[in-house]
């Protein structure tokens, strides 16, 4: 390919000038955003209202489903007293550690499997076996080998987070447009730069999908691991409150897990939007 043709390819495509699109007025834009926010919150507001009304009017026994107002008052008492934050920190420490370990291993391994067929041929059968083995089913094995401390809990979280990241990385790297790869090779791009400048950026959207799935898995598996042998954490808080029939405390713990899960997901979406600014 000649330098002239490359220069032509690099030139931005010009379009015929037309009348500029009218900008929405600030008032209309604010009204549109408000309407969108209201539509998004209708289902949540209805659920919270039902949670408050059902035990208050006797549709559900308040002994088993505390009213939302009572749960929020209990949550505030635990938060202001500091007990809640001890459990939150213990859970976040385990969840984030396992999540980070999974990403640091799964992304490079997934790229290797996608790029080198010899590696895929050797590892794919073994990975298929472990993929179909539920993380919760291996919890007793991890506990026997690594003990009942944080090490086994972080390891089982890393195991659960590993698979969505790995297979989305493989899928993203294998689905890169072949024409894009051929074009890069025709320009004389060496293999390492082809890998870092073409393959990895093109696979990033799919990789981030796996990362978000792993973030959800880290919170789900975390609670299960803390049911066994934990002395702190939101899972320990929930199961302890259940055994002691402290129902508002139990629901306060469940509500905290939901809030953390949603916040973590939005954090990953925000990071994805910053990393993939080039994506429409």
N, C-alpha and C positions, 0 to 999 in steps of 0.2 A: 504494500500500500504506500503510495507516494505521500510526501509531506503536504502536497497541495490537497489531496483527498482528505487527509487527516484534518487539515485546517478547515475544510468545508464541513466535515462532520461536527467539529467543535463549535461551529457558528450557531448561535441561537436561531430558532425558527421564527421568522417574522410573520405577522398576520396583518391583514388589512385593518386599518384603524376604523373603529366604529364609535358610536356615541357612548360615552362613559356610563357605566351602570349607576343608577341612582343609589346614593348611600341612604341606608335606613336612618331615620331620625332617632336620636338617643331615647326619646320617650317610647317609640315603637319597639326599639331593641330591648329596652328594659321590660316592657310589657310582654314581649315574646319570651324572654328568659324566665319571667315570673310564671307565665302560663306553662312553660315546659317543666319548671320545678314543681308546680302544683300537680301536674299530671303524674310526674314521677313519684310523688309522695302520697298519692291517694291510697294506694294499697297498703303502704306502711302505716299511715294514719288510721285506716280502717282496722288493721290488725291490732294496733295498740289500743284503740278504743274498745274492741271486742275483748282484749285481755283485761281491761279495767272493768268492763261491765259484767262479763260472764260470772266471775266469782262474787261480785257485789250484789247481784240480784238473785243469786242462788242457782244459776244454770249449771255451775260447776262448784263442787265442794271447795270452799276457801282453804281447807286444811291441805288440799293437794295442789291447788293453783292459787297462789297468793295474788291479790290485785296488783296491778302495775304500780300504783301509788305506793303501796307497801314495799314492793321490791325496790323501787327507786329510793325510798327513805332508808332501807337497809343498805343499799349500795353506797349511799352518801355517808352513812355511819361508818361503814368499813373503810371507805376511802379517806375520810377525815381522820380516822384513828390510825391509819397507816398499815393496817393488817392486809388490806387488799393489794397495796403496792408491793409488799413482800412476795405475795403469790404471783403477781403479774411479772415482776422481774425474774423470778425463778423460771416461769414458763417461757418468757421471751428469750432468756439466755439459752435454754435448751433448743427452742424452736429455731432461732436464728443460727445457732452453731451448726445444727444438722442441715439446715437449708444451705448455708454457705459451703459446707463440705460437699454436699451433693452437686452443687453447681460447679465447683472447682474440679471435680472429677468427671462429671457427665458431659460437660461441653467439649473438653479436649478429646475425650474418648469417642464421643459421637462424631466429631469431625474426622477422626482417624478412621472410624468404621465406614463413614460415607465416602472417604477419599481413597482408601486403600482396600481393594477387594480381598487381598490375602488376610488382612486383619478381620474383615467382616466374616470371611469363611471360617475362621478359627473361633471367633467369639460368639457369633450369632446363635448357634445351638444352645450354648450354656446360658446366654442372656435370655433366651426364650423360656427356659425352664424357670429362672428366677423371676422373670416378669409375671408369670402366672402363679407365683406363690405370694399370697397376701402378706403384707408387712405385719399385721396383727397376729397371723398364724405363727410367725417367727419370734414373737415377743418372748415366749418362754426360753427359746434358744439363746437369744441375746442376753437375757437375764442370767441364765446359767453360766454363760461364758464370761460375761463382762460384769456381773454383779447387779445389785439393785440400785446402784448409785446413778449419777448423771451420765456416766459413760455409756451405759446400755441404752438409756433414753435418747441421747444424742445420736447414737449409732442407728437405732431403729427409725428415727426421724429422717436421717440421711438416706437410709435405704428406701423409704417411701418416696422421698423427693427425687431420688436419683432417676427413676424410670421415666416420668413425663419429660424431664429435661433431656435425657439421653435420646429418646425416640423422636422428639421434636427437633433436636439438633440433627440427627441423621436425616430425617425427612426434609428439613430445610436445606441442608447441604446438597442432597441428591436432586432436589427439584430446581436448582439454579438453571436458568435458561442456557441451553447449550450454545446458542448463538452468541451470548455474552462471553462465554468462556473462549469460543473460537476467535472472537474479535480481539480479546485481550491477548491471546497467544499470537495472533497475526501481527500484533503491534510489538512483539518481542518481549512480552512481560515474562520474567523468570518465574519458575514454579512457586517459590516462596512468596513473591509479591502477588502472584495470581491468587494464591490461597488467602493472603491477608487483605488484599485490596478488592477482590472480586467475590470469592466464595463466601467468606465470613460475613461481609456486609449484606450480601443478598440473602443469607440464611438467618440474619438477626431477627426479622419479624416472627418467623416460626419458632426460633429459639425462645423469644420472649413469651410466646404463648405457653411453651413448656414451663418456663420459669413461673408464670402466674399460676399454672396448675400445681406446680410444686409448692408454691406459697400456701395454697389452700390445703394441700395434703399435709404440710408441716403442722398446721393448727389442728387438723382432725386427728392425726396420729398422736400428737402431743398429749391430748386429753386422755386418750386410752393408756398411754404409757404412765401417766401420772396416777392412774387408778391403782397401780401396783408398786408398792415399796417406796413411795414418795412421802416426804415430810413437809413439802411446800410446793406451791404451784396451783394453778386454777383447777386442774383435774383433781388434785388432792382436796382442794377446797369444796368442790362440788360433791365428791363422793363422801367426804366427811360430814358435810351438812345433811346429806341424805340419810346416812346412818344414824345421825343424832336427831333426825326429824326437824331440822332447822330449814324449813321449806323456803322462806324468803331469802336466806343466805344462799341456798342452792340456786335459785333463779337469778340472784345477783351475780353469781359466778358464771352462769350460762350466758347472761346478758353481756358480761365483760368479754367472754370468748367471742361472741358475735361481733362486738364493736372492734376488737383487735383484728379479727379476720377481715372485716370490711376495710378498716384503715390500712392494713398491710396490702390488700389488693389495690387500693387507690394509690398507695405509695409506689407500687410496682408499675402501675399505669402511668404515673407521673414520670418515673425514671425512663420508661419506654418512650414516652413522648419527647423527652429531652435527647435521648440517644439517637432516636430515629427521626430527627427533624426533617430529613429529606423525604420522608414518606408522606404522601398526601393524607 
